[in-house]
Amino acid sequence: MENKPNAATDLTIVADSNIASLSEFFNNDTLSRTTGRRVRMIKVAGRDIDAQLLADTQPNVLLIRSVTHVNADLLKDNDSVRFVGSATIGTDHVDQDYLAARRIHFANAAGCSKHSVAQYVLSAILTLRPEYWQRSSTPPTLGIIGLGNIGSTLAQYASSLGWQVLGYDPLLPASSLNNASFAQVIEKSDVVSLHVPLTDKSSATSVADSAHHSSHVSEYPTRHLIDKNALDAMPASTLLINSARGPVIDAAALQADIERTGRQVVLDVFEHEPQIEEALLSKLAIATPHIAGYTLEGKLRGTQMIYDALCEKLSISPAQSMHQLLPLNMFLWSELQAHPDRLVKFYDIMQDDKALRATLAEGQVKAAAFDQLRRDYHLRREWQF
């Protein structure tokens, strides 16, 4: 029988069970040696973390991924949470202003899966257009919208392949990478890859929308950034890839565009995720269930970063390292460049596409099936760059 919790001595953690190696990072040996507090871990599915659970368990620590929206509604009946850690790059599911007002410390895992996502994008491009492996006097042009951790990392891979890169990020100063306007990227790229957070317009209406959708407010809104106008301006031959946030693309406009142009489109995220309508899915060149960042290294790095942040909050020294948990990695980017035919051994993206399409039932991929694919995903390995 489980011992009853002691609020004075226990460190109670509610955590998304899909966070990698939770038990290896968050246990008595790694957290309580110097504090003397017993770790009490409560693991649940991310979508099951709700206000009632937090009211009932009154945890000190909340560990989440992107499916859990942290805001006033979630924490309205809780007065115990002092630390929220999200094992994700993105933060649009977290109301950071609210946490700050409540003096709740927040940490995320910025950059944890930047190589994983960049490698996903490369795999999609080179699977659909293997001719891009070849060096030529007219190399392909990769347009990157959003030049943060992932976008800038993708640019490094593209440069190593000899591709031209057009980059656009209105939040960063002009540079050799941030070298184009939005219109130029849309109109002049052979491939456009999206790497932006989900943000809304800074108006009273959008603030309300933002609270509902758990996105942020910005003077450069990205919700439906790729709309009918953007798609009309994009050449029909341009490959479009979204591994950022689903609502960055207007799904209805995209479906109409593909019907009209036959455009190749790769989606790892969807506007109405976790449900996907067959009418859209059937038109995509590649579709995967929000797993672009799902490598062993990316996942462990995300856990490591929020663990380190919690240790700092507790004023203790970290006692666990992801490097102690990683098996040998034989996947080298230099080897793949020398032997492009080995791509399918490095990452067979079409297997993930096939698995998603196999879950279609009654005209759609249902939420439970989508979540199960993510939960049961066999983590691939990051290529050493």
N, C-alpha and C positions, 0 to 999 in steps of 0.2 A: 504493500500500500504506500502511495506517495505521501511524504510528510507534508503537513499543512504549511503554506508559505508564512514567513515571518517578515513583515514589511520593514522591520528595523534592521534585519541582518541579511535578507535576501536581495540579490540583484535580479529582478524579474525582467525577462526579455521576451517580447512578442516578435516573432520573425516570420517572414515569408519562407515557407519550406523549400522554395525553389532557389534560394540563395546557396551558392556552391559552398560545400565544406563548412557549413554552419557549426557543426559540433566540434570540428577540429580547431576552429578559431575562437569560439565562444563557449568556454567551459570553466570549471573550477581551477584547473591548472593554469590556464592562460589569462584569467581575469581576477582570481580571488586570492592568489598567493600573498599579495601584500595588502589587500584590502580587508581580508577576512570575511568577505561577503559571499555567501553561497549563491552560485548561478542557478537560476530557475528558468529554463528555456521552454517556451510555448511556441511550437511550430504549427502554422496553419497555411492554407492556400492564400495567396495574396489577395484574391478577390473576396475572401471571407474575413479579412481584417476590417471590422466595422466598429461603429461607436459602442454597440452593446458589448462586444468582446473587450474593448479597452476599458469600459466602465466596470465590467465584471472582474477583470484580471488586474487592473491598475498597475501596468508595467512601468518600470523605470526607463526602459530602452525599447524603441520601436525600430525594427530593421525591415526594410521594404525593397521592392522592385517597382517597376513602372506601372503595374496594374493597380497599385494601392494609391488612392488619392488622399493626400494628407492636407486637411483644412479644418476650419472651425467646426464643420459638421461631424467630422471624425472624432475630434477631441473635446466635444462639448461637455461630456460627462466624465472627463478624465482630468485629474489634477496631479498625476504622478510622473508622467513622461517628462524627462529632462534631456533626452537625446534621441534624435531621429537620424538614422543612417540609411541612405538609398544606394544600393550597390549597382548604380547605373550612371551613365554619363549624363543623360537628360534629367532635367529637374522640373519640367512643366507640370508634373503631377503633384508638386509640393507647393503650398502657399508659404513661401519663405518669410514674407512680411508678417503673416499671422504668427509663425513660430517665433520670430524675433520679438514680437510684442509680448508673447508669453514667456520669453526668456528660455526658450527651448533650443538647445544647440542642434544645428543641422550640418550634416556632412554628406557629400555624395562622392562618386568615384570618377571624377573628371578624367577623361582620357584612358580609362581602364581597358576599353575594347577598341581603341582607335585603329590598331593594326588589323584586328579581326574584321571590322566593318569594311575597312579599305580593301582587304583581301576578298571579302564577299563581292564587293563591287567589281573588282578586277576579274573574278571568276565568272561573273555574269557577262561582262563585256566580252571576254575571251572565249567563252562558250558559244555565244551567239555570233561573234565576229572573230574567228580564229585568225583571219588575215591580218589582224592588228598586231600579231606577234612579229610580223615581218618589218624590218627596218626599211624605210623608203624615203625618197626625196620629198614626198608629200605625206608626212605622218598624220594620223588621225588627231583631231582636236577634241580634248576632253574639257567640257565645261563643268565647273564645280561651283555650286551656289551654297555658300556657307563655308568659311575657311578657318573654323576652330580646330580642335584636336583632330577630328576625323578628316575633314576636308583638306587640311594642310598635309596630313599623312598620306592621303590618297594622291595628292599632287607629287609627293616624293616618288611613289611607285611609278606614276605616269612618266615622270621625267627620266627615270631609270630605263624605261622602255623606249625613250626617244619621242614620246608624244608631245604635242603642243598642249598647253594648258591655258584656258581662260578662266580666271577666278573672279567671283563677285561676292563681296561681303560689306554691306553699308556700315557696319559697326567697327570696321578696321580701317586704318589709313591706307592710302594707295601704296602699292609695292610691286615688286616683280611678279608676285603671285596674285595679289589683288589688283588685277590689271585691266578689268573690263567692266562695262555696265551690265545691268540685268538684261537689257535688250540685246546687247552684243553676245552674251553667253547663250541666250535663247536662239538667236538667229544664226550664229556662226559655228556652233559646235556639232560634231558628229555624234557625241554622247553628252547628255546632261545628267549629272548626279547631284541629288539634293542632300544637304547636310546642315539643316537649320533646325532650331527648336521650334515648338509650336507657340506662336504669339498672336495676340488679338490687337485690334485697334485701341488706342487710348482714348476711349469715349465712355460716357456713362453706361451706354447700352452694352458695349463690349466688356466693360468691367464685370457686369452681371453675367455675361456669357462666359467670361473667363473663370468666374467662380464655379460655374456649372461644369465647364469642360476641363478645369484644372490646367489651363494654359496661363501664360504670362501676358502682360500688356506691354506693347511696344509701339514706338513711332514707326517701326518697320514691321508691320504685321505679316505673318507668314501663313495664316489660315487661308487656304485657297490661293496661295501665291501662284500656283500653276492652275489658272482658270481657263476659260474658253479663249480669252484674248491672248494669253501666253501660248496656248496650244496652237492657235491660228497663226501665230508669228513663228512657230517652230517648224522647220522643214520636215516633211513627212518621213524623210530618211533618218531623222535624228532619233537615236535610242534614248529613252527616258528611264531613269532609275530612281526609286525612292526607298531609302533605308533609314529615313529620319523619323518623321511622324506622319501618320496616314492623312490627316486633314490638311496637310500642306498642299495636297492635290484635290481639286474638286472632282469627286468620283464620277458624277453624272457627266460632266464636261469631258472627262478622260474617256469614258465609254463611248461617247458620241464621236470623239476625235479618232479613236481606234477604228470605229466602224467606217469613218470617212476616209482615213488615210492609210490604214493598215500598219500604223506605227508599231514598232517593237517597244514594249514596256515591261519593265521588271519592277515588281512590288514585293517588298518584305513587310510593309506596313500598309494599313488600309483605313480609309476614312471611317468606316463603321465597324472596325475591329472591336471584338473578336468574331463578329459575323461577317461573312463574305458571300455576296450573291453570285450565283453561277453565271449570270449574265455578264458580269465583269470578269470573273475568274477565267472564263472560257476564252476571253480575248487577250489575255496576257501571255507574253512570250515566256516569262518565268515568274512564278509566284511561290513565296515561302512564308512560313508562319512566324514572322518577327523573330528571326534567329540569326540575323546578320552578325551580331556580336557574340554568338554562342560558341566560343572556343574555350578550351580548358584554361588557357592562360588568361583570357579576358575575364572569365568568370571568377577565377581565383584572385586576380588582381583587384577586381571590384570588392570582393570580400575583405581582402587584405587592407584596402584603403579605408573602409568604414571601421574595421577592427582597430587599425592604427589611430583613427580619429577618436574612437571611444576610449582607447588607452590614454590618449592625451587628456581627454575630458576627465578621466578618473585619476590622472596623475600617476600612472603606472607605466612601466616599460613593457613594450610588446614582447610576448614570449612565443610567438608563432610566426613563421615565414612561409609564404607560398612555395618558395624554392625547396622546402623540405617535403612538399607534397607532390611536386611535379615529376613525372617519369621523364626519361630521356626523350628529347625532341630531335628527330632526324629530318624535319621538313625545312629545307633551306631555300630561300628565295633565289639565291644564285643558281642552285641546281635546276629550279623550275625554269628560269630564264634560259639556261643552256639546253633544257629538254622540255619544250612546251607540250609535247605529247603526254607528259606525265601529270598534266593539270587534273585529270579526273582522279588520280591517286592522291593528290594534295587536297582536293575538295571537289566532290561530285555534286554540284549544285542541283543537277536535274533529279537526283534522288530525293532531295528535299521538296522539289516541285511536285514530283510524283506522289510523295506521301501526303502533301496537302490536298491535291486533287482527289485522292482516294477517299477522303473523308466527306466528299459531297453527298448530301442526302436531302431529298425534297427541295432541290433547287438552291441549296446554299450549304456553306460550311458553317456549322453551328458553333456557338461559343464553347461548349464543353469539348468538342473535338479539337478546336483550335488550341485551347489551353492545354489539352492532353498532349498534343504534339510538342508543345514547348516544354512541358514538364518532363516528358520522357525522352527528350532530344539527346542523342548520343553526341557529346561535345567533341567537335573536331579540334585539331591542333593548329595553333598559330604558326605561320611560316616565319622562320628567323630571318629578319631583314638586315 
